[in-house]
Amino acid sequence: MLKIKRKELILKTLDKNTNDFLNDTNIIKLDAMELSVELGIARYNVSRDLNQLFEENKVIKITSRPVLFISRKLAEEKVEARIPFQRFENLEQFMDIFSETKGKYSKDFPFSELVGYDGSLANAVRQAKAALLYPPNGLHTLLSGPSGSGKTTFARFMYQYAVQVGQLYPNAPYVVFNCADYSNNQHLLLDHLFGHSKHAFTGAEENKNGLVEAADGGVLFLDEIHRLPPEGQEMLFSIIDRGEFYRLGESEKSQKVNVLIIGATTENIQDNILTTFLRRIPLTINLPSISDRDLSERVQLIYFCFKQEAKNIDKILQVNEDVIRFFLQYEPKGNIGELKNDIQLLCANALVDNISHNEKIIKVKLSHLSPYLIDQFYFSHSDEKSDSGMRRKLKFVKIGDLEFTPNDNNKKDPFLLVNEENDLPTNIPNIYQEYIDNEGTLASLKGQIQKHVQQKEQTQEVKQQPIFKIVSRHNFEITLNILKKVAQQEDYYFDDNNIESLALHLDTLIEKVNEGYSFHDEKFLEHKKKGQVEKEKEFQIAKKIYQEVSSRLQVELPESETYFISLYLKAMNEKYTKQKIGVLVLMHGENAAGDLAQTANKLLNVNHAVGLNMPLSQTVGNTLESATKIVEEIDQGKGVVLLSDMGSLNMFGEIIMSKLGIQTKTIKMVTTPMVVEATRKAMLPEMSLEKLEQDIIEQSTFIGNSVQTSNDQSSANIVVEYENRRREKIIYILEENLIFLDGTTIYDLLEEQAKIIVSNFPIESYEDFWIKFLFHTSNMVERAIRKEQFERKEAFIVIDQSPNLYRFLKSNFSSIENRFAINIADSEFSYLMELIDVCIKSTIK
């Protein structure tokens, strides 16, 4: 009792002295000697009790000379928050944290420190908190997710949260064991976990405690738990069920423990863990991969990794914006773990470069990426199925070169996200605060909010089925049910296009009936007689549809409607049984062909056109092989029209025709309107392949030009708008062909170079030169970044023939070389010189 009273007295005195110190930092009576003198208690007794209080997490320890102690309770009452650390190296360090802590750590700490805490991890955090707070001792939990998704960190945060909320004692053990470390020796694995009794096996000279006992009163985290053999999983049953287990070799006396088990696995849970064991683990928490996280979370992860490296290296890192864009686009198979490793290796390469140049700031550029990483990224984005969504999203992110300093504790996001989908515009809260402070106008606030509402509505419209923009959802759903019912009864096929077309027709018809429109029955029959129509199967089906629609929609339809529906069904049936011309779109790049084919299909409400993309990494031979297979699949006996953009793709038609014997026609320099028109006409029953080719070629200059310009638009504005659209289209094509380079950035840089060249050399047709120069040079820069530049033995001959041009290009391209941290080889310059030389000669002629 005396000891307890003495310890309580020491803590009470420390509370008072802590309060004095925090009110006046010159009053420092926080060490064992000061307390000993003040209380008249022997110094060694004060010191011993203070260290016990530290073990109980009631005091904070500052390991300076002399060692100081601060009352945790008093300090946390002052800041009205939890102080996250228990030990500090010096008083200054404590004061820094103390001054920053107020309002910093939420009741959800440390989960609130996770990137995605209130986003992709929100559900996981909610589950974890519920599991840890479940009486009396929490729920055993299984963490599931791909490698590197943060399961180990999440488990440690679960333990820290349990300590913070008082579910575990402050000094409760947290034991980590990776079952994969001993998966090749199951006996040793079980021995590590459960320990053994004396003489349990040869060499067991004494009892040995396992990790389960070491974790008594705390948390046992079993990583890669699927590697635990069935025997080991069964041994955990008794711990979960009764809080007891047997060491290896024991059969009579069991060991009592109170352990919260958290397991983690990267594998399919049902296939790799015993069902009986899973039944005893009441909760599974799934953690997302990087690919499942949104743009804002990726930004935070990348920023965090670079901040950590700046601290590790203890130098300022200046990271080029292209590096940031690279890491936002690539998909690390090892998720967060691999992202950290790749950024660490990148910074290490930059550090080596920095040492050789002896610069104060370490400049991190694309050239510092490891070759394997570049190849991995490049080929993963060369697949025609690769998602270009992230590249489109990056259009909404403003990124500049970023600096990370070793002592940077700023948590602000340096990236400005502009109009990211479903996000509240960042300026609305600011405008609202200005309005509250009487420094802003109500009109401005309303305008911003209304703009956001409109954006939300537009987003919802995009997600809504297109048919509901022009027909009543009520009418559509009734028509759909009727058609399905009749089709089933009569064994008749209706595809989605028939349903939507009929819904549109009926919706319009009902409106006309309600407005008193007068119908002429004979008009619908055209050249057929009533008796002839009534004998056909489609008439009986149409009759049922007519009766059902009239009854269900409570409208008196004209009798002619039965004949119209009958003729419509007959026409649709013929349309889908007659042969059509196949349509194949071929284009260079990642998604261009697929996008064009999809656009045509969507506009025409069909699924007829097929797109085949040819990424930079794909050989002509592989693309030709794929095209040949597609032509063979889509040919219906009337041949296939190939719509291509340029180059070797223009020759595919002749090669495929000679190989398969299938008639083909190739239309070059394809545009979106041309694809739409070709797809529409290819489905006409009477259309021939030759006629289709002739029509598209003859009408190519008129297709898509029906949009009229308003009278008040000046000629100058029309030209500017045309140029802007043309620029956007070129940049789009660029980005479909490039992997590392941002289309807008390289366009602007190369346009400046092209104008300089034209002003110094006799090139008459700037437009002709500019397009060739842009696509050639952008790929040249990309090859230099990938360290895959073309080699050419005769390069020196070309350079010797035009030394002035070579020196001019070498000098002017130095800015681009510095911008991307590359060295353009002479062989590449020689090809560029030949391109320029051809343009000069054509001008002279």
ChimeraX attribute file (.defattr): number of C-alpha atoms within 10 A of each C-alpha:
attribute: neighborCount
match mode: 1-to-1
recipient: residues
	/A:1	6
	/A:2	7
	/A:3	10
	/A:4	10
	/A:5	10
	/A:6	16
	/A:7	19
	/A:8	14
	/A:9	13
	/A:10	22
	/A:11	22
	/A:12	13
	/A:13	18
	/A:14	23
	/A:15	20
	/A:16	13
	/A:17	21
	/A:18	24
	/A:19	18
	/A:20	15
	/A:21	16
	/A:22	17
	/A:23	11
	/A:24	10
	/A:25	11
	/A:26	9
	/A:27	13
	/A:28	14
	/A:29	20
	/A:30	22
	/A:31	21
	/A:32	24
	/A:33	19
	/A:34	15
	/A:35	21
	/A:36	17
	/A:37	11
	/A:38	12
	/A:39	15
	/A:40	10
	/A:41	15
	/A:42	13
	/A:43	17
	/A:44	12
	/A:45	15
	/A:46	23
	/A:47	19
	/A:48	13
	/A:49	20
	/A:50	25
	/A:51	17
	/A:52	14
	/A:53	20
	/A:54	21
	/A:55	14
	/A:56	13
	/A:57	17
	/A:58	20
	/A:59	25
	/A:60	24
	/A:61	27
	/A:62	22
	/A:63	14
	/A:64	11
	/A:65	9
	/A:66	11
	/A:67	16
	/A:68	22
	/A:69	26
	/A:70	27
	/A:71	24
	/A:72	21
	/A:73	16
	/A:74	19
	/A:75	20
	/A:76	16
	/A:77	11
	/A:78	14
	/A:79	16
	/A:80	14
	/A:81	17
	/A:82	21
	/A:83	20
	/A:84	15
	/A:85	10
	/A:86	16
	/A:87	15
	/A:88	17
	/A:89	13
	/A:90	15
	/A:91	14
	/A:92	11
	/A:93	12
	/A:94	20
	/A:95	14
	/A:96	10
	/A:97	14
	/A:98	19
	/A:99	10
	/A:100	13
	/A:101	18
	/A:102	17
	/A:103	11
	/A:104	15
	/A:105	18
	/A:106	14
	/A:107	14
	/A:108	15
	/A:109	18
	/A:110	19
	/A:111	26
	/A:112	17
	/A:113	12
	/A:114	18
	/A:115	18
	/A:116	20
	/A:117	18
	/A:118	14
	/A:119	14
	/A:120	18
	/A:121	19
	/A:122	14
	/A:123	14
	/A:124	21
	/A:125	23
	/A:126	15
	/A:127	16
	/A:128	25
	/A:129	17
	/A:130	14
	/A:131	20
	/A:132	23
	/A:133	16
	/A:134	11
	/A:135	10
	/A:136	8
	/A:137	17
	/A:138	19
	/A:139	21
	/A:140	20
	/A:141	24
	/A:142	24
	/A:143	26
	/A:144	21
	/A:145	18
	/A:146	18
	/A:147	18
	/A:148	21
	/A:149	22
	/A:150	18
	/A:151	24
	/A:152	18
	/A:153	12
	/A:154	19
	/A:155	25
	/A:156	18
	/A:157	20
	/A:158	22
	/A:159	23
	/A:160	21
	/A:161	22
	/A:162	24
	/A:163	17
	/A:164	18
	/A:165	16
	/A:166	11
	/A:167	20
	/A:168	21
	/A:169	15
	/A:170	18
	/A:171	13
	/A:172	18
	/A:173	17
	/A:174	19
	/A:175	18
	/A:176	18
	/A:177	18
	/A:178	17
	/A:179	22
	/A:180	16
	/A:181	12
	/A:182	15
	/A:183	17
	/A:184	11
	/A:185	10
	/A:186	16
	/A:187	14
	/A:188	13
	/A:189	22
	/A:190	24
	/A:191	18
	/A:192	18
	/A:193	22
	/A:194	24
	/A:195	22
	/A:196	23
	/A:197	20
	/A:198	16
	/A:199	14
	/A:200	16
	/A:201	11
	/A:202	7
	/A:203	8
	/A:204	13
	/A:205	12
	/A:206	11
	/A:207	15
	/A:208	16
	/A:209	16
	/A:210	17
	/A:211	18
	/A:212	26
	/A:213	21
	/A:214	18
	/A:215	21
	/A:216	19
	/A:217	18
	/A:218	27
	/A:219	26
	/A:220	26
	/A:221	25
	/A:222	25
	/A:223	24
	/A:224	21
	/A:225	25
	/A:226	23
	/A:227	23
	/A:228	22
	/A:229	19
	/A:230	14
	/A:231	11
	/A:232	18
	/A:233	19
	/A:234	14
	/A:235	18
	/A:236	22
	/A:237	19
	/A:238	14
	/A:239	20
	/A:240	20
	/A:241	9
	/A:242	12
	/A:243	17
	/A:244	18
	/A:245	22
	/A:246	20
	/A:247	25
	/A:248	21
	/A:249	15
	/A:250	16
	/A:251	10
	/A:252	7
	/A:253	10
	/A:254	13
	/A:255	15
	/A:256	14
	/A:257	19
	/A:258	18
	/A:259	24
	/A:260	25
	/A:261	22
	/A:262	25
	/A:263	25
	/A:264	25
	/A:265	22
	/A:266	17
	/A:267	17
	/A:268	11
	/A:269	18
	/A:270	9
	/A:271	9
	/A:272	15
	/A:273	19
	/A:274	15
	/A:275	12
	/A:276	11
	/A:277	16
	/A:278	17
	/A:279	10
	/A:280	15
	/A:281	18
	/A:282	12
	/A:283	18
	/A:284	20
	/A:285	19
	/A:286	19
	/A:287	20
	/A:288	20
	/A:289	20
	/A:290	23
	/A:291	14
	/A:292	11
	/A:293	15
	/A:294	14
	/A:295	19
	/A:296	18
	/A:297	17
	/A:298	20
	/A:299	19
	/A:300	18
	/A:301	21
	/A:302	17
	/A:303	18
	/A:304	17
	/A:305	17
	/A:306	23
	/A:307	21
	/A:308	18
	/A:309	23
	/A:310	23
	/A:311	16
	/A:312	11
	/A:313	16
	/A:314	12
	/A:315	17
	/A:316	20
	/A:317	25
	/A:318	18
	/A:319	21
	/A:320	20
	/A:321	16
	/A:322	21
	/A:323	20
	/A:324	19
	/A:325	19
	/A:326	18
	/A:327	18
	/A:328	18
	/A:329	21
	/A:330	19
	/A:331	18
	/A:332	20
	/A:333	16
	/A:334	16
	/A:335	18
	/A:336	20
	/A:337	14
	/A:338	16
	/A:339	21
	/A:340	21
	/A:341	13
	/A:342	18
	/A:343	19
	/A:344	19
	/A:345	16
	/A:346	21
	/A:347	24
	/A:348	18
	/A:349	17
	/A:350	21
	/A:351	22
	/A:352	13
	/A:353	16
	/A:354	16
	/A:355	11
	/A:356	8
	/A:357	10
	/A:358	11
	/A:359	11
	/A:360	11
	/A:361	15
	/A:362	25
	/A:363	21
	/A:364	27
	/A:365	24
	/A:366	23
	/A:367	20
	/A:368	20
	/A:369	22
	/A:370	14
	/A:371	13
	/A:372	10
	/A:373	14
	/A:374	20
	/A:375	13
	/A:376	13
	/A:377	19
	/A:378	18
	/A:379	15
	/A:380	15
	/A:381	23
	/A:382	22
	/A:383	18
	/A:384	20
	/A:385	12
	/A:386	12
	/A:387	14
	/A:388	15
	/A:389	9
	/A:390	14
	/A:391	16
	/A:392	11
	/A:393	16
	/A:394	18
	/A:395	13
	/A:396	14
	/A:397	17
	/A:398	12
	/A:399	16
	/A:400	13
	/A:401	14
	/A:402	17
	/A:403	19
	/A:404	21
	/A:405	19
	/A:406	17
	/A:407	12
	/A:408	13
	/A:409	8
	/A:410	8
	/A:411	9
	/A:412	7
	/A:413	12
	/A:414	15
	/A:415	15
	/A:416	12
	/A:417	20
	/A:418	16
	/A:419	15
	/A:420	15
	/A:421	12
	/A:422	10
	/A:423	11
	/A:424	15
	/A:425	17
	/A:426	12
	/A:427	11
	/A:428	17
	/A:429	12
	/A:430	13
	/A:431	19
	/A:432	20
	/A:433	14
	/A:434	15
	/A:435	16
	/A:436	12
	/A:437	9
	/A:438	10
	/A:439	11
	/A:440	15
	/A:441	13
	/A:442	14
	/A:443	10
	/A:444	14
	/A:445	19
	/A:446	14
	/A:447	12
	/A:448	16
	/A:449	16
	/A:450	12
	/A:451	12
	/A:452	18
	/A:453	13
	/A:454	12
	/A:455	15
	/A:456	15
	/A:457	12
	/A:458	12
	/A:459	13
	/A:460	11
	/A:461	13
	/A:462	9
	/A:463	9
	/A:464	11
	/A:465	10
	/A:466	11
	/A:467	14
	/A:468	15
	/A:469	10
	/A:470	11
	/A:471	17
	/A:472	16
	/A:473	15
	/A:474	12
	/A:475	18
	/A:476	20
	/A:477	13
	/A:478	16
	/A:479	24
	/A:480	17
	/A:481	13
	/A:482	20
	/A:483	24
	/A:484	14
	/A:485	15
	/A:486	18
	/A:487	15
	/A:488	12
	/A:489	10
	/A:490	13
	/A:491	9
	/A:492	13
	/A:493	13
	/A:494	17
	/A:495	9
	/A:496	11
	/A:497	13
	/A:498	16
	/A:499	19
	/A:500	18
	/A:501	14
	/A:502	19
	/A:503	23
	/A:504	19
	/A:505	13
	/A:506	21
	/A:507	19
	/A:508	14
	/A:509	16
	/A:510	19
	/A:511	11
	/A:512	14
	/A:513	15
	/A:514	11
	/A:515	9
	/A:516	9
	/A:517	10
	/A:518	9
	/A:519	15
	/A:520	9
	/A:521	14
	/A:522	14
	/A:523	10
	/A:524	17
	/A:525	15
	/A:526	9
	/A:527	8
	/A:528	11
	/A:529	10
	/A:530	11
	/A:531	8
	/A:532	9
	/A:533	17
	/A:534	16
	/A:535	10
	/A:536	13
	/A:537	14
	/A:538	21
	/A:539	22
	/A:540	17
	/A:541	20
	/A:542	23
	/A:543	18
	/A:544	17
	/A:545	22
	/A:546	22
	/A:547	14
	/A:548	19
	/A:549	20
	/A:550	15
	/A:551	12
	/A:552	12
	/A:553	14
	/A:554	10
	/A:555	12
	/A:556	14
	/A:557	21
	/A:558	15
	/A:559	13
	/A:560	17
	/A:561	19
	/A:562	24
	/A:563	23
	/A:564	19
	/A:565	22
	/A:566	25
	/A:567	21
	/A:568	19
	/A:569	21
	/A:570	16
	/A:571	11
	/A:572	15
	/A:573	15
	/A:574	12
	/A:575	14
	/A:576	12
	/A:577	9
	/A:578	12
	/A:579	19
	/A:580	26
	/A:581	28
	/A:582	27
	/A:583	28
	/A:584	26
	/A:585	26
	/A:586	28
	/A:587	27
	/A:588	22
	/A:589	25
	/A:590	28
	/A:591	25
	/A:592	25
	/A:593	27
	/A:594	21
	/A:595	17
	/A:596	24
	/A:597	24
	/A:598	20
	/A:599	17
	/A:600	24
	/A:601	19
	/A:602	14
	/A:603	10
	/A:604	15
	/A:605	13
	/A:606	15
	/A:607	12
	/A:608	21
	/A:609	25
	/A:610	23
	/A:611	22
	/A:612	25
	/A:613	25
	/A:614	26
	/A:615	24
	/A:616	20
	/A:617	14
	/A:618	16
	/A:619	10
	/A:620	15
	/A:621	9
	/A:622	11
	/A:623	17
	/A:624	20
	/A:625	12
	/A:626	14
	/A:627	23
	/A:628	18
	/A:629	12
	/A:630	18
	/A:631	25
	/A:632	16
	/A:633	10
	/A:634	18
	/A:635	19
	/A:636	15
	/A:637	12
	/A:638	17
	/A:639	25
	/A:640	26
	/A:641	27
	/A:642	29
	/A:643	26
	/A:644	26
	/A:645	19
	/A:646	14
	/A:647	11
	/A:648	11
	/A:649	22
	/A:650	18
	/A:651	15
	/A:652	21
	/A:653	25
	/A:654	15
	/A:655	13
	/A:656	20
	/A:657	17
	/A:658	11
	/A:659	10
	/A:660	12
	/A:661	12
	/A:662	18
	/A:663	20
	/A:664	25
	/A:665	20
	/A:666	20
	/A:667	20
	/A:668	17
	/A:669	13
	/A:670	20
	/A:671	15
	/A:672	16
	/A:673	18
	/A:674	23
	/A:675	28
	/A:676	23
	/A:677	19
	/A:678	24
	/A:679	27
	/A:680	18
	/A:681	20
	/A:682	27
	/A:683	19
	/A:684	15
	/A:685	15
	/A:686	11
	/A:687	15
	/A:688	16
	/A:689	20
	/A:690	13
	/A:691	13
	/A:692	20
	/A:693	18
	/A:694	14
	/A:695	14
	/A:696	19
	/A:697	13
	/A:698	11
	/A:699	12
	/A:700	16
	/A:701	10
	/A:702	11
	/A:703	16
	/A:704	14
	/A:705	9
	/A:706	7
	/A:707	6
	/A:708	6
	/A:709	10
	/A:710	8
	/A:711	7
	/A:712	7
	/A:713	9
	/A:714	11
	/A:715	11
	/A:716	9
	/A:717	11
	/A:718	13
	/A:719	11
	/A:720	12
	/A:721	12
	/A:722	12
	/A:723	12
	/A:724	12
	/A:725	12
	/A:726	12
	/A:727	14
	/A:728	14
	/A:729	12
	/A:730	18
	/A:731	19
	/A:732	14
	/A:733	19
	/A:734	22
	/A:735	23
	/A:736	23
	/A:737	24
	/A:738	22
	/A:739	25
	/A:740	22
	/A:741	21
	/A:742	18
	/A:743	20
	/A:744	16
	/A:745	11
	/A:746	19
	/A:747	19
	/A:748	13
	/A:749	16
	/A:750	19
	/A:751	15
	/A:752	11
	/A:753	19
	/A:754	17
	/A:755	12
	/A:756	12
	/A:757	18
	/A:758	17
	/A:759	11
	/A:760	10
	/A:761	13
	/A:762	16
	/A:763	20
	/A:764	15
	/A:765	13
	/A:766	15
	/A:767	9
	/A:768	11
	/A:769	18
	/A:770	17
	/A:771	14
	/A:772	13
	/A:773	19
	/A:774	21
	/A:775	17
	/A:776	14
	/A:777	18
	/A:778	20
	/A:779	18
	/A:780	21
	/A:781	22
	/A:782	18
	/A:783	18
	/A:784	21
	/A:785	24
	/A:786	22
	/A:787	16
	/A:788	10
	/A:789	19
	/A:790	14
	/A:791	11
	/A:792	13
	/A:793	7
	/A:794	10
	/A:795	16
	/A:796	13
	/A:797	11
	/A:798	17
	/A:799	20
	/A:800	12
	/A:801	10
	/A:802	14
	/A:803	13
	/A:804	11
	/A:805	20
	/A:806	19
	/A:807	12
	/A:808	12
	/A:809	16
	/A:810	16
	/A:811	10
	/A:812	14
	/A:813	18
	/A:814	14
	/A:815	13
	/A:816	17
	/A:817	16
	/A:818	11
	/A:819	14
	/A:820	19
	/A:821	19
	/A:822	20
	/A:823	17
	/A:824	20
	/A:825	16
	/A:826	19
	/A:827	19
	/A:828	19
	/A:829	22
	/A:830	22
	/A:831	19
	/A:832	17
	/A:833	17
	/A:834	14
	/A:835	15
	/A:836	20
	/A:837	17
	/A:838	13
	/A:839	19
	/A:840	18
	/A:841	11
	/A:842	12
	/A:843	12
	/A:844	10
	/A:845	5
